[in-house]
Amino acid sequence: MKQPSTNCIFSEVSSEYATYRASYSQFAIDKILEGLDNPSQLVTVDIGAGTGIGSRQLAERGLKVIAIEPDLAMIQVATPHPLIEFQEGTAEVTQLPDKTADLVTCFTAFHWFDFEHSLREFQRILKPSGKLALVWNHWDTRDSFSRQYKKLVRRAGRQGKARVTPYDDFPSGLVKAARILLLWNTCLIPNFQNVSRYKFAHQQTVDLAELIGCASSYSFPLKEKIRQQLVTDLKSLIDRNQATHRLVYKTTLFLAEPKTKVS
């Protein structure tokens, strides 16, 4: 089996990630769990779990969660939960036995994985009756405040020479980006069937410190000069918007069932 890259690009921002990243729409969690009986008897494998934001939302519903994460720094700052067991591993090589999981989830993580190898691994560890949930949070640019915030964060990333593609937040090469676009536009998930896509509204109330912290949690650690300019820009954004400050998200969810044979 292919061994993936173990470059842990979030190590430098793990504390900010744990503190400031948004959770996911509870309606999305409801949809993921729809039709799954006896949650306390189910095993979820959350791949690319990071600091466990999605893992905790599932554990709070009574599911046992095996949180797979390659970055030890992320695991170390995760808030403990009695139903979550963190393990070092990757999407392509989880090191879990066959048919371990009733549910495999990826919360704003799948775009980092090797597209084909990770899906084969997910299929392998899922029970035939299980399902896959791929989830993303994106800033909703129909909201003026969120649109301006996204613009400032992306500009800082470009100034810091972060990897930027025309594929809106997918840090990937052209081949992977093309496959992600096929998933996004046509619900194509190899090795899986009965794919459905759902969208949910979500929001995060924030102050200036939280805006800065959220911006700092992304995969492009900012040089001090760029960070200082971003802080100035965010202060100006706050000053121009005197009402309650909210980041508005679209939570997009793909649900699928494993095929019985590897294609």
C-alpha positions as YAML, in Angstrom:
chain: A
units: angstrom
residues:
- id: 1
  name: MET
  ca: [0.00, 0.00, 0.00]
- id: 2
  name: LYS
  ca: [1.21, 3.48, -0.81]
- id: 3
  name: GLN
  ca: [2.81, 5.35, 2.07]
- id: 4
  name: PRO
  ca: [1.56, 8.95, 2.15]
- id: 5
  name: SER
  ca: [3.51, 12.05, 2.98]
- id: 6
  name: THR
  ca: [3.70, 12.67, 6.72]
- id: 7
  name: ASN
  ca: [4.49, 16.38, 6.47]
- id: 8
  name: CYS
  ca: [2.39, 17.89, 9.27]
- id: 9
  name: ILE
  ca: [1.72, 21.40, 8.04]
- id: 10
  name: PHE
  ca: [-0.58, 22.35, 10.93]
- id: 11
  name: SER
  ca: [1.93, 21.69, 13.74]
- id: 12
  name: GLU
  ca: [2.81, 25.38, 14.07]
- id: 13
  name: VAL
  ca: [-0.83, 26.45, 14.41]
- id: 14
  name: SER
  ca: [-2.27, 23.57, 16.43]
- id: 15
  name: SER
  ca: [-3.20, 25.72, 19.46]
- id: 16
  name: GLU
  ca: [-5.02, 28.26, 17.30]
- id: 17
  name: TYR
  ca: [-6.77, 25.44, 15.47]
- id: 18
  name: ALA
  ca: [-8.00, 23.91, 18.73]
- id: 19
  name: THR
  ca: [-9.20, 27.23, 20.15]
- id: 20
  name: TYR
  ca: [-10.65, 29.13, 17.22]
- id: 21
  name: ARG
  ca: [-11.82, 26.82, 14.44]
- id: 22
  name: ALA
  ca: [-15.59, 26.64, 14.04]
- id: 23
  name: SER
  ca: [-17.65, 23.57, 14.80]
- id: 24
  name: TYR
  ca: [-20.07, 22.09, 12.26]
- id: 25
  name: SER
  ca: [-23.80, 22.50, 11.78]
- id: 26
  name: GLN
  ca: [-25.74, 20.31, 14.18]
- id: 27
  name: PHE
  ca: [-28.16, 19.69, 11.31]
- id: 28
  name: ALA
  ca: [-25.27, 18.13, 9.40]
- id: 29
  name: ILE
  ca: [-24.52, 15.89, 12.38]
- id: 30
  name: ASP
  ca: [-28.22, 14.95, 12.52]
- id: 31
  name: LYS
  ca: [-28.10, 13.94, 8.84]
- id: 32
  name: ILE
  ca: [-24.94, 11.88, 9.31]
- id: 33
  name: LEU
  ca: [-26.58, 9.94, 12.14]
- id: 34
  name: GLU
  ca: [-29.94, 9.56, 10.41]
- id: 35
  name: GLY
  ca: [-30.91, 5.90, 10.21]
- id: 36
  name: LEU
  ca: [-28.14, 4.72, 12.54]
- id: 37
  name: ASP
  ca: [-29.67, 2.87, 15.49]
- id: 38
  name: ASN
  ca: [-28.15, 2.51, 18.96]
- id: 39
  name: PRO
  ca: [-25.39, 5.16, 18.69]
- id: 40
  name: SER
  ca: [-23.67, 3.85, 21.81]
- id: 41
  name: GLN
  ca: [-23.02, 0.56, 19.98]
- id: 42
  name: LEU
  ca: [-21.46, 2.19, 16.91]
- id: 43
  name: VAL
  ca: [-17.82, 2.84, 16.09]
- id: 44
  name: THR
  ca: [-16.88, 5.95, 14.13]
- id: 45
  name: VAL
  ca: [-13.45, 6.44, 12.58]
- id: 46
  name: ASP
  ca: [-12.80, 10.16, 12.13]
- id: 47
  name: ILE
  ca: [-9.99, 10.56, 9.60]
- id: 48
  name: GLY
  ca: [-7.74, 13.61, 9.69]
- id: 49
  name: ALA
  ca: [-9.36, 14.45, 13.00]
- id: 50
  name: GLY
  ca: [-7.08, 17.37, 13.80]
- id: 51
  name: THR
  ca: [-7.86, 18.55, 17.32]
- id: 52
  name: GLY
  ca: [-11.11, 16.59, 17.35]
- id: 53
  name: ILE
  ca: [-13.73, 19.25, 16.57]
- id: 54
  name: GLY
  ca: [-15.94, 16.90, 14.57]
- id: 55
  name: SER
  ca: [-14.96, 13.93, 16.74]
- id: 56
  name: ARG
  ca: [-16.34, 15.64, 19.84]
- id: 57
  name: GLN
  ca: [-19.60, 16.53, 18.13]
- id: 58
  name: LEU
  ca: [-20.11, 12.85, 17.35]
- id: 59
  name: ALA
  ca: [-18.97, 11.71, 20.80]
- id: 60
  name: GLU
  ca: [-21.44, 14.11, 22.37]
- id: 61
  name: ARG
  ca: [-24.15, 12.12, 20.58]
- id: 62
  name: GLY
  ca: [-22.95, 8.94, 22.28]
- id: 63
  name: LEU
  ca: [-20.76, 7.42, 19.54]
- id: 64
  name: LYS
  ca: [-17.39, 5.85, 20.24]
- id: 65
  name: VAL
  ca: [-14.85, 7.63, 18.04]
- id: 66
  name: ILE
  ca: [-11.43, 6.47, 16.89]
- id: 67
  name: ALA
  ca: [-9.76, 9.73, 15.82]
- id: 68
  name: ILE
  ca: [-7.00, 9.17, 13.26]
- id: 69
  name: GLU
  ca: [-4.52, 12.06, 12.95]
- id: 70
  name: PRO
  ca: [-0.91, 12.11, 11.66]
- id: 71
  name: ASP
  ca: [0.13, 15.26, 13.53]
- id: 72
  name: LEU
  ca: [1.09, 14.62, 17.14]
- id: 73
  name: ALA
  ca: [0.99, 18.36, 17.89]
- id: 74
  name: MET
  ca: [-2.70, 18.42, 16.97]
- id: 75
  name: ILE
  ca: [-3.44, 15.40, 19.15]
- id: 76
  name: GLN
  ca: [-1.62, 16.93, 22.12]
- id: 77
  name: VAL
  ca: [-3.83, 20.04, 22.21]
- id: 78
  name: ALA
  ca: [-7.11, 18.17, 21.67]
- id: 79
  name: THR
  ca: [-9.71, 18.44, 24.43]
- id: 80
  name: PRO
  ca: [-10.09, 14.93, 25.91]
- id: 81
  name: HIS
  ca: [-13.41, 13.12, 25.74]
- id: 82
  name: PRO
  ca: [-14.12, 9.69, 27.29]
- id: 83
  name: LEU
  ca: [-15.57, 8.37, 24.03]
- id: 84
  name: ILE
  ca: [-12.69, 9.53, 21.81]
- id: 85
  name: GLU
  ca: [-9.50, 7.54, 21.33]
- id: 86
  name: PHE
  ca: [-6.81, 9.34, 19.33]
- id: 87
  name: GLN
  ca: [-4.41, 7.28, 17.24]
- id: 88
  name: GLU
  ca: [-1.55, 8.41, 15.02]
- id: 89
  name: GLY
  ca: [-2.22, 7.36, 11.46]
- id: 90
  name: THR
  ca: [-3.08, 8.59, 8.01]
- id: 91
  name: ALA
  ca: [-6.07, 8.44, 5.71]
- id: 92
  name: GLU
  ca: [-4.20, 6.09, 3.40]
- id: 93
  name: VAL
  ca: [-2.81, 3.82, 6.14]
- id: 94
  name: THR
  ca: [-5.07, 3.85, 9.21]
- id: 95
  name: GLN
  ca: [-3.62, 0.57, 10.54]
- id: 96
  name: LEU
  ca: [-7.12, -0.47, 11.59]
- id: 97
  name: PRO
  ca: [-8.56, -3.95, 10.96]
- id: 98
  name: ASP
  ca: [-10.96, -4.64, 8.11]
- id: 99
  name: LYS
  ca: [-14.61, -3.76, 8.75]
- id: 100
  name: THR
  ca: [-13.87, -1.79, 11.92]
- id: 101
  name: ALA
  ca: [-16.21, 1.15, 11.39]
- id: 102
  name: ASP
  ca: [-19.94, 1.72, 11.22]
- id: 103
  name: LEU
  ca: [-19.15, 5.27, 10.11]
- id: 104
  name: VAL
  ca: [-16.10, 6.96, 8.58]
- id: 105
  name: THR
  ca: [-15.99, 10.76, 8.73]
- id: 106
  name: CYS
  ca: [-13.68, 13.47, 7.40]
- id: 107
  name: PHE
  ca: [-14.29, 17.03, 8.65]
- id: 108
  name: THR
  ca: [-12.63, 19.62, 6.38]
- id: 109
  name: ALA
  ca: [-9.83, 17.16, 5.75]
- id: 110
  name: PHE
  ca: [-10.46, 14.97, 2.72]
- id: 111
  name: HIS
  ca: [-8.90, 17.42, 0.25]
- id: 112
  name: TRP
  ca: [-5.52, 16.83, 1.92]
- id: 113
  name: PHE
  ca: [-5.58, 13.07, 1.28]
- id: 114
  name: ASP
  ca: [-4.47, 10.93, -1.63]
- id: 115
  name: PHE
  ca: [-7.80, 10.69, -3.43]
- id: 116
  name: GLU
  ca: [-7.76, 7.06, -4.61]
- id: 117
  name: HIS
  ca: [-5.74, 5.42, -1.84]
- id: 118
  name: SER
  ca: [-7.71, 7.03, 0.98]
- id: 119
  name: LEU
  ca: [-11.07, 5.99, -0.50]
- id: 120
  name: ARG
  ca: [-9.89, 2.40, -0.83]
- id: 121
  name: GLU
  ca: [-8.78, 2.50, 2.80]
- id: 122
  name: PHE
  ca: [-12.14, 3.90, 3.89]
- id: 123
  name: GLN
  ca: [-13.92, 1.14, 1.98]
- id: 124
  name: ARG
  ca: [-11.70, -1.47, 3.63]
- id: 125
  name: ILE
  ca: [-12.32, -0.37, 7.21]
- id: 126
  name: LEU
  ca: [-16.06, 0.19, 6.79]
- id: 127
  name: LYS
  ca: [-18.58, -2.53, 7.51]
- id: 128
  name: PRO
  ca: [-20.79, -3.39, 4.50]
- id: 129
  name: SER
  ca: [-23.69, -1.67, 6.25]
- id: 130
  name: GLY
  ca: [-21.61, 1.41, 7.12]
- id: 131
  name: LYS
  ca: [-21.41, 4.82, 5.53]
- id: 132
  name: LEU
  ca: [-18.94, 7.56, 4.68]
- id: 133
  name: ALA
  ca: [-19.44, 11.23, 5.55]
- id: 134
  name: LEU
  ca: [-17.25, 13.91, 3.96]
- id: 135
  name: VAL
  ca: [-17.87, 17.34, 5.51]
- id: 136
  name: TRP
  ca: [-16.57, 20.83, 4.78]
- id: 137
  name: ASN
  ca: [-17.10, 24.27, 6.28]
- id: 138
  name: HIS
  ca: [-16.76, 27.17, 3.85]
- id: 139
  name: TRP
  ca: [-17.28, 30.84, 4.52]
- id: 140
  name: ASP
  ca: [-20.56, 31.91, 2.96]
- id: 141
  name: THR
  ca: [-19.60, 34.81, 0.71]
- id: 142
  name: ARG
  ca: [-23.22, 35.88, 0.34]
- id: 143
  name: ASP
  ca: [-22.71, 37.36, 3.81]
- id: 144
  name: SER
  ca: [-20.81, 40.65, 3.52]
- id: 145
  name: PHE
  ca: [-18.79, 40.33, 6.74]
- id: 146
  name: SER
  ca: [-17.73, 36.75, 5.94]
- id: 147
  name: ARG
  ca: [-16.85, 37.71, 2.36]
- id: 148
  name: GLN
  ca: [-14.62, 40.57, 3.52]
- id: 149
  name: TYR
  ca: [-12.98, 38.37, 6.14]
- id: 150
  name: LYS
  ca: [-12.23, 35.63, 3.61]
- id: 151
  name: LYS
  ca: [-10.73, 38.18, 1.24]
- id: 152
  name: LEU
  ca: [-8.36, 39.49, 3.92]
- id: 153
  name: VAL
  ca: [-7.28, 36.01, 5.04]
- id: 154
  name: ARG
  ca: [-6.63, 34.80, 1.51]
- id: 155
  name: ARG
  ca: [-4.67, 37.94, 0.69]
- id: 156
  name: ALA
  ca: [-2.46, 37.38, 3.74]
- id: 157
  name: GLY
  ca: [-1.93, 33.80, 2.62]
- id: 158
  name: ARG
  ca: [-0.84, 34.90, -0.83]
- id: 159
  name: GLN
  ca: [1.54, 37.47, 0.64]
- id: 160
  name: GLY
  ca: [3.03, 34.71, 2.75]
- id: 161
  name: LYS
  ca: [3.57, 32.68, -0.40]
- id: 162
  name: ALA
  ca: [1.05, 30.06, 0.71]
- id: 163
  name: ARG
  ca: [-0.03, 27.54, -1.88]
- id: 164
  name: VAL
  ca: [-3.09, 29.00, -3.58]
- id: 165
  name: THR
  ca: [-5.07, 27.32, -6.34]
- id: 166
  name: PRO
  ca: [-8.03, 28.56, -8.37]
- id: 167
  name: TYR
  ca: [-10.08, 25.81, -6.76]
- id: 168
  name: ASP
  ca: [-11.25, 27.77, -3.73]
- id: 169
  name: ASP
  ca: [-9.45, 26.53, -0.65]
- id: 170
  name: PHE
  ca: [-8.34, 23.12, -1.97]
- id: 171
  name: PRO
  ca: [-4.56, 22.92, -1.33]
- id: 172
  name: SER
  ca: [-3.78, 20.42, -4.07]
- id: 173
  name: GLY
  ca: [-2.22, 19.78, -7.42]
- id: 174
  name: LEU
  ca: [-4.21, 19.97, -10.61]
- id: 175
  name: VAL
  ca: [-5.02, 16.24, -10.80]
- id: 176
  name: LYS
  ca: [-6.29, 16.08, -7.24]
- id: 177
  name: ALA
  ca: [-8.16, 19.35, -7.66]
- id: 178
  name: ALA
  ca: [-9.86, 18.00, -10.77]
- id: 179
  name: ARG
  ca: [-10.99, 14.92, -8.84]
- id: 180
  name: ILE
  ca: [-12.24, 17.05, -5.98]
- id: 181
  name: LEU
  ca: [-14.22, 19.14, -8.47]
- id: 182
  name: LEU
  ca: [-15.76, 15.97, -9.89]
- id: 183
  name: LEU
  ca: [-16.76, 15.01, -6.36]
- id: 184
  name: TRP
  ca: [-18.12, 18.49, -5.69]
- id: 185
  name: ASN
  ca: [-20.05, 18.84, -8.94]
- id: 186
  name: THR
  ca: [-21.14, 15.29, -9.76]
- id: 187
  name: CYS
  ca: [-20.91, 13.49, -6.39]
- id: 188
  name: LEU
  ca: [-18.29, 11.10, -7.78]
- id: 189
  name: ILE
  ca: [-16.72, 9.04, -4.98]
- id: 190
  name: PRO
  ca: [-14.89, 5.95, -6.32]
- id: 191
  name: ASN
  ca: [-15.49, 2.70, -4.40]
- id: 192
  name: PHE
  ca: [-18.72, 4.15, -3.00]
- id: 193
  name: GLN
  ca: [-22.33, 4.29, -4.14]
- id: 194
  name: ASN
  ca: [-25.63, 6.02, -3.37]
- id: 195
  name: VAL
  ca: [-23.85, 9.34, -2.93]
- id: 196
  name: SER
  ca: [-25.92, 12.29, -1.68]
- id: 197
  name: ARG
  ca: [-24.96, 15.92, -1.08]
- id: 198
  name: TYR
  ca: [-26.49, 18.25, 1.50]
- id: 199
  name: LYS
  ca: [-25.87, 21.86, 2.51]
- id: 200
  name: PHE
  ca: [-26.58, 23.48, 5.88]
- id: 201
  name: ALA
  ca: [-26.24, 26.99, 7.25]
- id: 202
  name: HIS
  ca: [-23.97, 27.55, 10.22]
- id: 203
  name: GLN
  ca: [-22.45, 30.54, 11.99]
- id: 204
  name: GLN
  ca: [-19.83, 31.49, 14.57]
- id: 205
  name: THR
  ca: [-20.09, 34.62, 16.72]
- id: 206
  name: VAL
  ca: [-16.65, 36.20, 16.94]
- id: 207
  name: ASP
  ca: [-14.72, 39.13, 18.42]
- id: 208
  name: LEU
  ca: [-11.44, 40.56, 17.15]
- id: 209
  name: ALA
  ca: [-9.26, 38.06, 19.03]
- id: 210
  name: GLU
  ca: [-11.28, 35.19, 17.61]
- id: 211
  name: LEU
  ca: [-11.05, 36.58, 14.07]
- id: 212
  name: ILE
  ca: [-7.28, 36.80, 14.41]
- id: 213
  name: GLY
  ca: [-7.08, 33.34, 15.97]
- id: 214
  name: CYS
  ca: [-9.20, 31.78, 13.27]
- id: 215
  name: ALA
  ca: [-7.07, 33.37, 10.55]
- id: 216
  name: SER
  ca: [-3.93, 32.12, 12.30]
- id: 217
  name: SER
  ca: [-5.23, 28.54, 12.33]
- id: 218
  name: TYR
  ca: [-4.84, 28.01, 8.61]
- id: 219
  name: SER
  ca: [-2.04, 26.17, 6.86]
- id: 220
  name: PHE
  ca: [0.10, 29.20, 6.07]
- id: 221
  name: PRO
  ca: [1.92, 30.43, 9.21]
- id: 222
  name: LEU
  ca: [2.19, 34.20, 8.76]
- id: 223
  name: LYS
  ca: [5.38, 36.23, 8.95]
- id: 224
  name: GLU
  ca: [5.19, 38.93, 11.60]
- id: 225
  name: LYS
  ca: [4.91, 41.84, 9.16]
- id: 226
  name: ILE
  ca: [2.07, 40.16, 7.27]
- id: 227
  name: ARG
  ca: [0.36, 39.20, 10.52]
- id: 228
  name: GLN
  ca: [0.54, 42.80, 11.79]
- id: 229
  name: GLN
  ca: [-1.05, 44.07, 8.58]
- id: 230
  name: LEU
  ca: [-3.78, 41.41, 8.84]
- id: 231
  name: VAL
  ca: [-4.52, 42.45, 12.44]
- id: 232
  name: THR
  ca: [-4.80, 46.09, 11.31]
- id: 233
  name: ASP
  ca: [-7.13, 45.07, 8.49]
- id: 234
  name: LEU
  ca: [-9.29, 42.99, 10.83]
- id: 235
  name: LYS
  ca: [-9.57, 45.85, 13.31]
- id: 236
  name: SER
  ca: [-10.78, 48.03, 10.44]
- id: 237
  name: LEU
  ca: [-13.27, 45.35, 9.44]
- id: 238
  name: ILE
  ca: [-14.64, 45.25, 13.00]
- id: 239
  name: ASP
  ca: [-14.86, 49.06, 13.14]
- id: 240
  name: ARG
  ca: [-16.86, 49.16, 9.90]
- id: 241
  name: ASN
  ca: [-19.35, 46.60, 11.21]
- id: 242
  name: GLN
  ca: [-20.79, 47.73, 14.53]
- id: 243
  name: ALA
  ca: [-23.41, 45.00, 14.83]
- id: 244
  name: THR
  ca: [-22.79, 41.52, 16.23]
- id: 245
  name: HIS
  ca: [-19.88, 39.99, 14.36]
- id: 246
  name: ARG
  ca: [-20.59, 36.62, 12.81]
- id: 247
  name: LEU
  ca: [-18.73, 34.37, 10.43]
- id: 248
  name: VAL
  ca: [-21.35, 32.63, 8.34]
- id: 249
  name: TYR
  ca: [-20.58, 29.19, 6.93]
- id: 250
  name: LYS
  ca: [-22.01, 26.73, 4.48]
- id: 251
  name: THR
  ca: [-21.54, 23.22, 5.83]
- id: 252
  name: THR
  ca: [-21.48, 20.82, 2.88]
- id: 253
  name: LEU
  ca: [-21.96, 17.11, 3.55]
- id: 254
  name: PHE
  ca: [-21.49, 14.14, 1.21]
- id: 255
  name: LEU
  ca: [-22.88, 10.79, 2.36]
- id: 256
  name: ALA
  ca: [-22.11, 7.49, 0.61]
- id: 257
  name: GLU
  ca: [-22.20, 3.75, 1.12]
- id: 258
  name: PRO
  ca: [-19.27, 1.38, 0.40]
- id: 259
  name: LYS
  ca: [-19.40, -0.85, -2.64]
- id: 260
  name: THR
  ca: [-18.97, -4.51, -1.87]
- id: 261
  name: LYS
  ca: [-15.94, -4.93, -4.14]
- id: 262
  name: VAL
  ca: [-12.90, -2.78, -4.79]
- id: 263
  name: SER
  ca: [-13.22, -1.29, -8.27]
...
